[in-house]
Amino acid sequence: MSDENEERDEDFVMAFQDSCDRPALLLIHGFPLSSQMWEPQLDDLAEFVRVIAPDLRGHGQSDSVPGPYSITQLAEDCADLLGHLNVATPFVVCGLSMGGYIALEFYRRYPEYVAGLILAATRAGADSPEGKAGRDKAAELAKNEGATAVSAGMLPKMLAPSTYEDDEELVEFVEDVMGAASLNGVVGALAAMRDRVDSTPMLGDIAVPVLILHGADDQLIPVAEAEAMFKAIPNAELVIVPDAGHLPNLEQPDIFNDAVIDFLEEIFGEDDEDE
């Protein structure tokens, strides 16, 4: 079982979930979610590694800190948390969607700390001008109508159409997790994503193993983005998850977890699960 904890610094209180003392896996959630989205991974992967899943600032149980935020700042928050916990290096960093942007930035800043990267439902490129305008429009919507107005518009696109139609329990779960994001968190994260740098030029220089996981029916980020990262990263594996959209870890947790476990065993060795 995981424990919920808090780290306090001069800026904000960052909530996180931490499973045990083993080689570590950092799970960075997407927008506008929280560490709760990793529930199936916290349950299953803790047998193999120490799973640490923070709530990014303004999300989940972390403090609602006024923005704007930056992807660099969010990566530094994660680094500060791992330092606070004295996590042994190197460790694996996994990010989904916005969490993938943060994972790439974490690697850019601290490559010596990273044993491997897991990039789920994400892309390497920066926002297009149209994408930036969309972020600004969503931020204005949040300011005018509340943070949940943004999550309500995103919800149908977060899951594969079949999942959205047939799995009422999962839809309600995702809606509840998204609904917990604060106005500061939503507006701050939208600015961070809008202004993030293009990570495409660094893909060829990534010197650690990379697992790319992407839902076959992702409506927010096309599968082509995952395929492009796979072609550009020297030591990469690509797993397209069937019958899954933008949240393959929740829609097909068995497929997602099996791929992650295989990846972790390649990096840390199979014996680590028995320590």
ZAPA-74894 format. One line per 4 residues: number of its first residue (from 1); their letters; for each residue x, y, z of N, C-alpha, C. Coordinates in Angstrom, 1 decimal, decimal comma, m for minus. Layout:
<recs>
NUM	A	X Y Z X Y Z X Y Z  ...
</recs>
This chain:
<recs>
1	MSDE	0,8 m1,2 0,0 0,0 0,0 0,0 0,9 1,2 0,0  0,4 2,3 m0,6 1,2 3,5 m0,7 0,8 4,4 0,5  1,7 5,3 0,8 1,4 6,3 1,9 1,3 7,7 1,2  0,3 8,5 1,7 0,2 9,8 1,2 1,0 10,7 2,2
5	NEER	1,8 11,6 1,7 2,7 12,4 2,5 2,7 13,8 1,9  3,4 14,7 2,6 3,5 16,1 2,2 4,9 16,6 2,4  5,4 17,3 1,4 6,7 18,0 1,6 6,4 19,5 1,6  6,9 20,2 2,7 6,7 21,6 2,8 8,0 22,4 2,5
9	DEDF	7,9 23,4 1,6 9,0 24,3 1,5 8,5 25,7 1,5  9,3 26,7 1,2 8,9 28,1 1,4 7,8 28,5 0,4  7,6 27,7 m0,7 6,7 28,1 m1,7 5,3 27,4 m1,5  5,3 26,1 m1,3 4,0 25,4 m1,3 4,2 24,0 m0,7
13	VMAF	3,1 23,4 m0,3 3,1 22,0 0,2 2,8 21,1 m1,0  3,7 20,1 m1,3 3,6 19,2 m2,4 3,2 17,9 m1,8  2,0 17,4 m2,2 1,6 16,1 m1,8 2,1 15,0 m2,7  2,3 13,8 m2,2 2,9 12,7 m3,0 2,5 11,4 m2,4
17	QDSC	2,7 10,4 m3,2 2,5 9,0 m2,7 3,8 8,2 m2,9  4,2 7,5 m1,9 5,5 6,8 m1,9 5,3 5,4 m1,4  5,8 4,4 m2,1 5,4 3,0 m1,8 6,4 2,3 m0,9  7,7 2,4 m1,2 8,7 1,6 m0,4 10,1 1,9 m0,8
21	DRPA	11,1 1,2 m0,2 12,5 1,5 m0,4 13,1 0,5 m1,4  13,0 0,8 m2,6 13,5 m0,1 m3,7 14,0 0,9 m4,8  14,6 0,3 m5,9 14,9 1,2 m7,0 13,6 2,0 m7,4  13,8 3,3 m7,7 12,6 4,2 m7,8 12,1 4,4 m9,2
25	LLLI	10,8 4,6 m9,2 10,0 5,0 m10,4 9,2 6,2 m10,0  9,5 7,3 m10,7 8,8 8,6 m10,5 7,7 8,6 m11,6  6,4 8,8 m11,1 5,3 8,9 m12,0 4,7 10,3 m12,0  4,8 11,0 m13,1 4,3 12,4 m13,2 3,0 12,4 m14,0
29	HGFP	2,0 12,9 m13,4 0,6 12,9 m13,9 0,4 13,9 m15,0  m0,7 13,7 m15,8 m1,0 14,6 m16,8 m1,9 15,7 m16,4  m2,4 16,5 m17,3 m3,3 17,7 m17,0 m4,7 17,4 m17,3  m5,6 17,8 m16,5 m5,5 18,5 m15,2 m5,8 17,4 m14,1
33	LSSQ	m4,9 16,5 m13,9 m5,1 15,3 m13,1 m4,4 15,4 m11,8  m4,0 14,2 m11,2 m3,2 14,2 m10,0 m2,6 12,8 m9,9  m1,9 12,5 m8,8 m1,4 11,2 m8,6 m2,4 10,1 m8,5  m3,7 10,5 m8,3 m4,7 9,5 m8,3 m4,9 8,7 m9,6
37	MWEP	m4,4 9,4 m10,7 m4,6 8,7 m12,0 m3,7 7,5 m12,1  m2,7 7,4 m11,2 m1,8 6,3 m11,2 m2,3 5,1 m10,3  m3,5 5,1 m9,9 m4,0 4,1 m8,9 m3,6 2,7 m9,3  m3,9 2,3 m10,6 m3,5 0,9 m11,0 m2,0 0,6 m10,9
41	QLDD	m1,2 1,6 m11,1 0,2 1,4 m11,1 0,7 1,4 m9,7  0,2 2,2 m8,8 0,5 2,2 m7,4 0,2 0,9 m6,8  m0,8 0,3 m7,2 m1,2 m1,1 m6,7 m0,3 m2,2 m7,2  0,1 m2,1 m8,5 0,8 m3,3 m9,1 2,3 m3,1 m9,2
45	LAEF	2,8 m1,9 m9,4 4,2 m1,7 m9,6 5,0 m1,7 m8,3  4,3 m1,4 m7,2 5,1 m1,3 m6,0 5,7 m2,6 m5,6  5,3 m3,7 m6,2 6,0 m5,0 m5,9 7,4 m5,0 m6,5  7,7 m4,2 m7,5 8,9 m4,2 m8,2 9,8 m3,0 m7,9
49	VRVI	9,3 m1,8 m7,7 10,1 m0,6 m7,5 9,4 0,2 m6,4  10,2 1,2 m6,0 9,6 2,3 m5,1 8,9 3,3 m6,0  7,6 3,4 m5,9 6,8 4,2 m6,7 6,5 5,5 m6,0  7,0 6,6 m6,6 6,7 8,0 m6,1 5,9 8,8 m7,1
53	APDL	4,7 9,2 m6,6 3,8 9,9 m7,5 3,3 11,2 m6,9  4,0 12,3 m7,3 3,6 13,6 m6,7 2,3 14,2 m7,3  1,7 15,1 m6,6 0,7 16,0 m7,2 1,4 17,2 m7,5  1,4 17,6 m8,8 2,0 18,8 m9,2 1,4 20,0 m8,6
57	RGHG	2,1 21,1 m8,5 1,5 22,3 m7,8 0,2 22,7 m8,4  m0,8 23,0 m7,5 m2,1 23,3 m8,0 m3,0 22,2 m8,4  m2,5 20,9 m8,2 m3,3 19,8 m8,6 m3,4 18,8 m7,4  m4,5 18,0 m7,4 m4,6 17,1 m6,3 m4,6 17,7 m4,9
61	QSDS	m3,8 17,2 m4,0 m3,7 17,7 m2,7 m2,6 18,7 m2,5  m1,8 19,0 m3,5 m0,7 20,0 m3,4 m1,3 21,4 m3,3  m0,5 22,3 m2,7 m1,0 23,7 m2,6 m1,4 24,3 m3,9  m2,4 25,1 m3,9 m2,8 25,9 m5,0 m2,0 27,2 m5,1
65	VPGP	m0,9 27,1 m5,8 0,1 28,2 m5,8 m0,2 29,1 m7,1  m0,3 30,4 m6,9 m0,6 31,2 m8,1 0,5 31,1 m9,2  0,1 31,1 m10,4 1,1 31,0 m11,5 1,7 32,3 m11,9  2,2 32,4 m13,1 2,3 31,3 m14,1 3,3 30,2 m13,7
69	YSIT	3,2 29,0 m14,2 4,1 28,0 m14,0 4,9 27,8 m15,3  6,0 27,0 m15,1 6,8 26,6 m16,3 7,1 25,1 m16,2  7,3 24,5 m17,3 7,7 23,1 m17,3 9,0 22,9 m16,5  9,9 23,8 m16,7 11,2 23,7 m15,9 10,9 23,7 m14,4
73	QLAE	10,0 24,6 m14,0 9,6 24,7 m12,5 9,0 23,4 m12,0  8,1 22,9 m12,8 7,5 21,6 m12,4 8,5 20,5 m12,4  9,4 20,5 m13,3 10,5 19,4 m13,2 11,4 19,7 m11,9  11,6 20,9 m11,6 12,4 21,2 m10,4 11,7 20,8 m9,2
77	DCAD	10,4 21,0 m9,2 9,6 20,5 m8,0 9,7 19,0 m7,8  9,7 18,3 m8,9 9,9 16,8 m8,8 11,3 16,5 m8,3  12,3 17,2 m8,8 13,7 17,0 m8,4 13,9 17,3 m6,9  13,2 18,4 m6,4 13,3 18,8 m5,0 12,7 17,7 m4,1
81	LLGH	11,6 17,2 m4,6 10,9 16,1 m3,8 11,8 14,9 m3,7  12,4 14,5 m4,8 13,2 13,3 m4,7 14,5 13,5 m3,9  15,0 14,7 m3,9 16,1 15,1 m3,0 15,7 15,0 m1,6  14,5 15,6 m1,3 13,9 15,5 0,1 13,8 14,1 0,6
85	LNVA	13,5 13,2 m0,3 13,2 11,8 0,1 14,5 11,0 0,0  15,6 11,6 m0,4 16,9 10,9 m0,5 16,8 9,6 m1,4  16,1 9,8 m2,5 15,9 8,7 m3,4 17,3 8,4 m4,1  17,6 7,1 m4,1 18,8 6,6 m4,7 18,8 6,8 m6,2
89	TPFV	19,9 7,2 m6,8 20,0 7,4 m8,2 20,8 6,3 m8,8  20,6 6,0 m10,1 19,6 6,6 m11,0 18,2 5,9 m10,8  17,2 6,6 m11,3 15,8 6,1 m11,2 15,1 6,2 m12,6  13,9 5,6 m12,7 13,2 5,7 m13,9 12,1 6,9 m13,8
93	VCGL	12,0 7,7 m14,8 11,0 8,8 m14,8 10,0 8,5 m15,8  8,7 8,5 m15,4 7,6 8,2 m16,3 6,7 9,4 m16,2  6,3 9,9 m17,4 5,3 11,0 m17,5 4,3 10,7 m18,5  3,1 11,1 m18,2 2,0 11,0 m19,2 1,5 12,4 m19,6
97	SMGG	1,4 12,6 m20,9 0,9 13,8 m21,5 1,7 15,0 m21,0  1,2 15,9 m20,2 2,0 17,0 m19,7 3,1 16,4 m18,8  2,9 15,3 m18,1 3,9 14,7 m17,4 5,1 14,2 m18,3  4,8 13,9 m19,5 5,8 13,6 m20,5 6,7 14,8 m20,8
101	YIAL	6,1 15,9 m20,9 6,9 17,2 m21,2 7,8 17,4 m20,0  7,3 17,2 m18,8 8,1 17,4 m17,6 9,2 16,3 m17,5  8,9 15,1 m17,9 9,9 14,0 m17,9 11,1 14,3 m18,8  10,8 14,8 m20,0 11,8 15,2 m20,9 12,6 16,4 m20,4
105	EFYR	12,0 17,3 m19,8 12,7 18,4 m19,2 13,6 17,9 m18,0  13,1 17,0 m17,2 13,8 16,4 m16,1 15,1 15,8 m16,7  15,0 15,0 m17,7 16,1 14,4 m18,3 17,1 15,5 m18,9  16,6 16,5 m19,5 17,4 17,6 m20,0 18,3 18,2 m18,9
109	RYPE	17,7 18,3 m17,7 18,4 19,0 m16,6 19,2 18,0 m15,8  18,8 16,8 m15,7 19,5 15,8 m14,8 19,7 14,5 m15,4  20,3 14,4 m16,5 20,5 13,1 m17,2 21,2 12,1 m16,4  22,1 12,5 m15,5 22,8 11,6 m14,7 22,0 10,9 m13,6
113	YVAG	20,8 11,4 m13,3 19,9 10,8 m12,4 18,9 9,8 m13,0  18,9 9,8 m14,3 17,8 9,0 m15,0 18,4 7,7 m15,6  17,8 6,6 m15,1 18,1 5,3 m15,6 17,3 4,9 m16,9  16,1 5,5 m17,0 15,3 5,2 m18,1 14,1 6,2 m18,1
117	LILA	13,5 6,3 m19,3 12,3 7,2 m19,4 11,1 6,4 m19,9  10,0 6,7 m19,4 8,7 6,2 m19,9 7,9 7,4 m20,4  7,6 7,4 m21,6 6,8 8,6 m22,2 5,5 8,0 m22,7  4,4 8,4 m22,0 3,1 7,9 m22,3 2,2 9,0 m22,8
121	ATRA	1,5 8,7 m23,9 0,5 9,7 m24,4 1,0 11,1 m24,4  2,2 11,3 m25,0 2,8 12,6 m25,0 3,5 12,8 m26,4  4,1 14,0 m26,5 4,8 14,4 m27,7 6,1 15,1 m27,3  7,0 15,2 m28,2 8,2 16,0 m28,0 8,2 17,4 m28,4
125	GADS	7,3 17,7 m29,4 7,3 19,1 m30,0 6,7 20,1 m29,1  6,9 21,3 m29,4 6,3 22,5 m28,7 4,9 22,7 m29,3  4,1 23,6 m28,7 2,8 23,9 m29,2 3,0 24,7 m30,5  2,1 24,4 m31,4 2,0 25,3 m32,6 1,3 26,6 m32,2
129	PEGK	1,3 27,6 m33,1 0,6 28,8 m32,8 m0,9 28,6 m32,5  m1,5 27,7 m33,2 m2,9 27,4 m32,9 m3,0 26,7 m31,6  m2,1 25,8 m31,2 m2,1 25,2 m29,9 m1,9 26,2 m28,8  m1,0 27,2 m29,0 m0,8 28,2 m28,0 m2,1 29,0 m27,8
133	AGRD	m2,8 29,3 m28,9 m4,0 30,1 m28,8 m5,1 29,3 m28,1  m5,1 28,0 m28,3 m6,0 27,1 m27,6 m5,8 27,1 m26,1  m4,5 27,1 m25,7 m4,2 27,1 m24,2 m4,7 28,4 m23,6  m4,5 29,6 m24,3 m5,0 30,8 m23,8 m6,5 30,9 m23,7
137	KAAE	m7,1 30,3 m24,7 m8,6 30,3 m24,7 m9,1 29,4 m23,5  m8,4 28,3 m23,3 m8,8 27,4 m22,1 m8,6 28,2 m20,8  m7,5 28,9 m20,7 m7,2 29,6 m19,5 m8,3 30,7 m19,2  m8,7 31,4 m20,2 m9,7 32,4 m20,1 m11,1 31,7 m19,7
141	LAKN	m11,3 30,6 m20,2 m12,5 29,8 m19,9 m12,5 29,5 m18,4  m11,3 29,0 m17,9 m11,2 28,7 m16,5 m11,4 29,9 m15,6  m10,8 31,0 m16,0 m10,9 32,2 m15,2 m12,4 32,7 m15,1  m13,1 32,6 m16,2 m14,5 33,1 m16,3 m15,5 32,1 m15,8
145	EGAT	m15,3 30,8 m16,0 m16,3 29,9 m15,6 m15,9 28,8 m14,6  m14,6 28,9 m14,2 m14,1 27,9 m13,2 m13,3 26,8 m13,8  m12,4 26,2 m13,0 m11,5 25,2 m13,6 m12,2 24,0 m14,1  m13,4 23,7 m13,5 m14,1 22,5 m14,0 m14,6 22,7 m15,4
149	AVSA	m14,8 23,9 m15,9 m15,3 24,1 m17,2 m14,3 23,6 m18,2  m13,0 23,7 m17,9 m11,9 23,2 m18,8 m12,0 21,6 m18,8  m12,0 21,1 m17,6 m12,0 19,6 m17,5 m13,2 19,0 m18,1  m14,4 19,7 m18,0 m15,6 19,1 m18,6 m15,5 19,1 m20,1
153	GMLP	m14,9 20,1 m20,7 m14,7 20,1 m22,1 m13,7 19,0 m22,6  m12,7 18,7 m21,7 m11,7 17,7 m22,1 m12,2 16,3 m21,9  m13,0 16,0 m21,0 m13,4 14,7 m20,5 m13,7 13,7 m21,7  m14,6 14,1 m22,6 m14,9 13,1 m23,7 m13,7 12,7 m24,5
157	KMLA	m12,7 13,6 m24,6 m11,5 13,3 m25,4 m10,4 12,6 m24,7  m10,6 12,5 m23,4 m9,5 11,9 m22,6 m9,4 10,4 m22,8  m10,6 9,8 m23,1 m10,7 8,3 m23,2 m11,0 7,9 m24,6  m10,8 6,7 m24,9 m11,2 6,1 m26,2 m12,7 6,2 m26,3
161	PSTY	m13,3 6,5 m27,5 m14,7 6,6 m27,6 m15,5 5,4 m27,0  m15,0 4,2 m27,2 m15,6 3,0 m26,7 m15,6 3,0 m25,2  m14,5 3,5 m24,6 m14,4 3,5 m23,1 m15,3 4,6 m22,6  m15,4 5,7 m23,2 m16,3 6,8 m22,7 m17,7 6,4 m22,8
165	EDDE	m18,1 5,6 m23,8 m19,5 5,1 m23,9 m19,8 4,0 m23,0  m18,9 3,1 m22,7 m19,2 1,8 m22,0 m18,7 1,7 m20,6  m17,8 2,5 m20,2 m17,2 2,4 m18,8 m17,6 3,6 m18,0  m18,8 3,6 m17,5 m19,3 4,7 m16,7 m18,5 5,0 m15,4
169	ELVE	m18,0 3,9 m14,8 m17,3 4,0 m13,5 m15,9 4,7 m13,8  m15,2 4,3 m14,9 m14,0 5,0 m15,2 m14,2 6,4 m15,5  m15,2 6,7 m16,3 m15,5 8,1 m16,7 m15,7 9,0 m15,4  m16,5 8,4 m14,5 m16,7 9,2 m13,3 m15,5 9,4 m12,4
173	FVED	m14,6 8,4 m12,4 m13,4 8,5 m11,7 m12,5 9,6 m12,3  m12,3 9,6 m13,6 m11,5 10,6 m14,3 m12,1 12,0 m14,1  m13,4 12,1 m14,1 m14,1 13,4 m13,9 m13,8 13,9 m12,5  m13,8 13,0 m11,5 m13,6 13,4 m10,1 m12,1 13,9 m10,0
177	VMGA	m11,2 13,1 m10,5 m9,8 13,5 m10,4 m9,5 14,8 m11,1  m10,0 15,0 m12,3 m9,8 16,3 m13,0 m10,5 17,4 m12,2  m11,6 17,2 m11,6 m12,4 18,2 m10,9 m11,7 18,7 m9,7  m10,7 18,0 m9,2 m9,9 18,4 m8,0 m8,9 19,5 m8,3
181	ASLN	m8,5 19,7 m9,6 m7,5 20,7 m9,9 m8,0 22,1 m9,6  m7,1 22,9 m9,0 m7,5 24,2 m8,6 m7,4 25,2 m9,8  m8,0 26,3 m9,7 m8,0 27,3 m10,8 m6,5 27,7 m11,0  m5,8 28,0 m9,9 m4,3 28,3 m10,1 m3,6 27,2 m10,8
185	GVVG	m3,9 25,9 m10,5 m3,2 24,8 m11,1 m3,5 24,7 m12,6  m4,8 24,9 m13,0 m5,2 24,8 m14,3 m4,6 25,9 m15,2  m4,8 27,1 m14,7 m4,2 28,3 m15,5 m2,7 28,2 m15,5  m2,1 27,9 m14,4 m0,6 27,8 m14,4 m0,1 26,7 m15,3
189	ALAA	m0,7 25,5 m15,3 m0,2 24,5 m16,1 m0,5 24,7 m17,6  m1,6 25,4 m17,9 m1,8 25,8 m19,3 m0,7 26,7 m19,8  m0,3 27,7 m19,0 0,8 28,5 m19,4 2,1 27,8 m19,6  2,4 26,8 m18,7 3,6 26,0 m18,7 3,6 25,2 m20,0
193	MRDR	2,5 24,6 m20,4 2,5 23,8 m21,6 2,6 24,7 m22,9  2,0 25,8 m22,8 2,0 26,8 m23,9 3,4 27,2 m24,2  4,2 27,5 m23,2 5,5 28,1 m23,4 6,7 27,0 m23,3  6,4 25,8 m23,3 7,4 24,8 m23,2 8,3 24,8 m24,5
197	VDST	9,6 24,4 m24,3 10,5 24,3 m25,4 10,2 23,0 m26,2  10,7 23,1 m27,4 10,6 21,9 m28,3 11,7 20,9 m27,9  11,3 19,7 m27,5 12,3 18,7 m27,1 12,8 17,8 m28,2  12,2 18,0 m29,4 12,6 17,2 m30,6 14,1 17,2 m30,8
201	PMLG	14,8 18,3 m30,8 16,2 18,3 m31,1 17,0 17,4 m30,2  16,6 17,2 m29,0 17,4 16,4 m28,0 17,1 14,9 m28,1  16,1 14,5 m28,8 15,7 13,1 m28,8 16,8 12,2 m29,2  17,6 12,6 m30,2 18,7 11,7 m30,7 19,8 11,6 m29,7
205	DIAV	19,8 12,5 m28,7 20,9 12,5 m27,7 20,5 11,7 m26,4  19,3 11,2 m26,3 18,9 10,5 m25,1 19,7 9,2 m25,0  20,4 9,1 m23,9 21,4 8,0 m23,8 20,9 6,9 m22,9  19,6 6,9 m22,5 19,1 5,8 m21,7 17,9 5,1 m22,4
209	PVLI	17,6 3,9 m22,0 16,4 3,2 m22,6 15,1 4,1 m22,4  14,3 4,0 m23,4 13,0 4,7 m23,4 11,9 3,8 m23,8  10,8 3,8 m23,0 9,6 3,1 m23,4 8,5 4,1 m23,7  8,0 4,0 m24,9 6,9 4,9 m25,4 5,6 4,1 m25,4
213	LHGA	4,6 4,6 m24,6 3,3 4,0 m24,6 2,3 4,9 m25,1  1,4 4,5 m26,0 0,4 5,4 m26,6 m0,9 4,6 m26,9  m2,0 5,2 m26,5 m3,3 4,6 m26,8 m3,5 4,7 m28,3  m4,0 3,6 m28,9 m4,3 3,5 m30,3 m5,4 4,5 m30,7
217	DDQL	m6,3 4,8 m29,7 m7,4 5,7 m30,0 m7,3 7,0 m29,3  m6,1 7,5 m29,1 m5,9 8,8 m28,4 m6,4 9,9 m29,3  m7,3 10,7 m28,8 m8,0 11,8 m29,5 m7,3 13,1 m29,3  m6,4 13,2 m28,3 m5,7 14,5 m28,0 m4,3 14,6 m28,6
221	IPVA	m3,5 13,5 m28,7 m2,2 13,4 m29,3 m2,2 12,2 m30,2  m2,0 12,5 m31,5 m2,0 11,4 m32,5 m0,9 10,4 m32,3  m1,2 9,1 m32,6 m0,2 8,1 m32,5 1,0 8,4 m33,3  0,9 9,2 m34,4 2,0 9,6 m35,2 3,1 10,3 m34,4
225	EAEA	2,7 11,0 m33,3 3,7 11,7 m32,5 4,5 10,7 m31,7  3,9 9,6 m31,2 4,7 8,5 m30,6 5,6 7,8 m31,6  5,1 7,6 m32,8 6,0 6,9 m33,8 7,2 7,8 m34,1  7,0 9,1 m34,2 8,1 10,0 m34,5 9,1 10,0 m33,4
229	MFKA	8,7 9,9 m32,1 9,7 9,9 m31,0 10,4 8,5 m31,1  9,7 7,5 m31,4 10,3 6,1 m31,5 11,4 6,1 m32,5  11,2 6,8 m33,7 12,2 6,8 m34,7 13,4 7,6 m34,4  13,2 8,7 m33,6 14,2 9,6 m33,3 15,1 9,2 m32,1
233	IPNA	14,6 8,4 m31,2 15,3 8,1 m29,9 16,1 6,8 m30,2  17,4 6,8 m29,9 18,2 5,6 m30,3 17,8 4,3 m29,7  17,5 4,3 m28,4 17,2 3,0 m27,7 15,8 3,1 m27,2  14,8 3,0 m28,1 13,4 3,2 m27,7 12,6 2,0 m28,1
237	ELVI	11,6 1,7 m27,3 10,6 0,7 m27,6 9,2 1,4 m27,6  8,4 1,0 m28,6 7,1 1,6 m28,8 6,0 0,5 m28,5  5,1 0,8 m27,7 3,9 m0,1 m27,4 2,7 0,7 m27,7  1,9 0,4 m28,7 0,6 1,0 m29,0 m0,4 0,1 m28,3
241	VPDA	m1,1 0,8 m27,4 m2,1 0,1 m26,5 m3,5 0,1 m27,2  m4,0 m1,1 m27,5 m5,3 m1,2 m28,2 m6,4 m0,8 m27,2  m7,5 m0,3 m27,8 m8,7 0,1 m27,1 m8,4 1,0 m25,9  m7,6 2,0 m26,2 m7,2 3,0 m25,2 m7,0 4,4 m25,9
245	GHLP	m7,4 5,4 m25,1 m7,2 6,8 m25,6 m6,1 7,4 m24,9  m6,3 8,6 m24,3 m5,2 9,4 m23,8 m4,8 9,0 m22,4  m5,5 8,0 m21,8 m5,2 7,5 m20,5 m5,0 6,0 m20,5  m4,0 5,5 m21,3 m3,9 4,0 m21,4 m3,6 3,3 m20,1
249	NLEQ	m3,0 4,0 m19,2 m2,7 3,4 m17,9 m4,0 3,1 m17,1  m5,1 3,8 m17,4 m6,3 3,5 m16,7 m7,3 2,7 m17,6  m7,2 2,9 m18,9 m8,1 2,2 m19,8 m7,7 0,7 m20,0  m6,4 0,5 m20,1 m5,8 m0,9 m20,2 m4,7 m1,1 m19,3
253	PDIF	m5,0 m1,1 m18,0 m3,9 m1,1 m17,0 m3,0 m2,4 m17,0  m3,6 m3,5 m17,4 m2,8 m4,7 m17,5 m1,7 m4,7 m18,6  m2,1 m4,2 m19,7 m1,2 m4,0 m20,9 m0,1 m3,0 m20,5  m0,6 m1,9 m19,9 0,3 m0,8 m19,6 1,3 m1,3 m18,5
257	NDAV	0,8 m1,9 m17,5 1,7 m2,4 m16,4 2,7 m3,5 m16,8  2,2 m4,4 m17,6 3,1 m5,4 m18,1 4,3 m4,9 m18,9  4,0 m3,9 m19,7 5,0 m3,2 m20,5 6,0 m2,5 m19,6  5,5 m1,8 m18,6 6,3 m1,1 m17,6 7,2 m2,1 m16,8
261	IDFL	6,6 m3,1 m16,4 7,3 m4,1 m15,6 8,5 m4,7 m16,4  8,2 m5,1 m17,6 9,3 m5,6 m18,5 10,4 m4,6 m18,7  10,0 m3,4 m18,8 11,0 m2,3 m19,0 11,9 m2,1 m17,7  11,2 m2,1 m16,6 11,9 m2,0 m15,3 12,8 m3,2 m15,1
265	EEIF	12,4 m4,4 m15,4 13,3 m5,5 m15,2 14,5 m5,5 m16,1  14,4 m4,9 m17,3 15,5 m4,8 m18,2 16,5 m3,8 m17,6  16,0 m2,8 m16,9 16,9 m1,7 m16,4 17,5 m2,2 m15,0  16,6 m2,6 m14,1 17,1 m2,9 m12,7 17,4 m4,4 m12,5
269	GEDD	17,0 m5,2 m13,4 17,2 m6,6 m13,2 16,0 m7,3 m12,4  15,8 m8,5 m12,8 14,6 m9,2 m12,3 14,7 m9,5 m10,8  15,9 m9,6 m10,2 16,1 m9,9 m8,8 15,6 m8,8 m7,9  15,5 m7,6 m8,4 15,1 m6,5 m7,5 13,7 m6,7 m6,9
273	EDE	12,8 m7,4 m7,6 11,5 m7,6 m7,1 11,5 m8,5 m5,8  12,6 m9,2 m5,6 12,6 m10,1 m4,4 13,4 m9,5 m3,2  13,9 m8,3 m3,4 14,7 m7,7 m2,3 13,8 m7,3 m1,2
</recs>
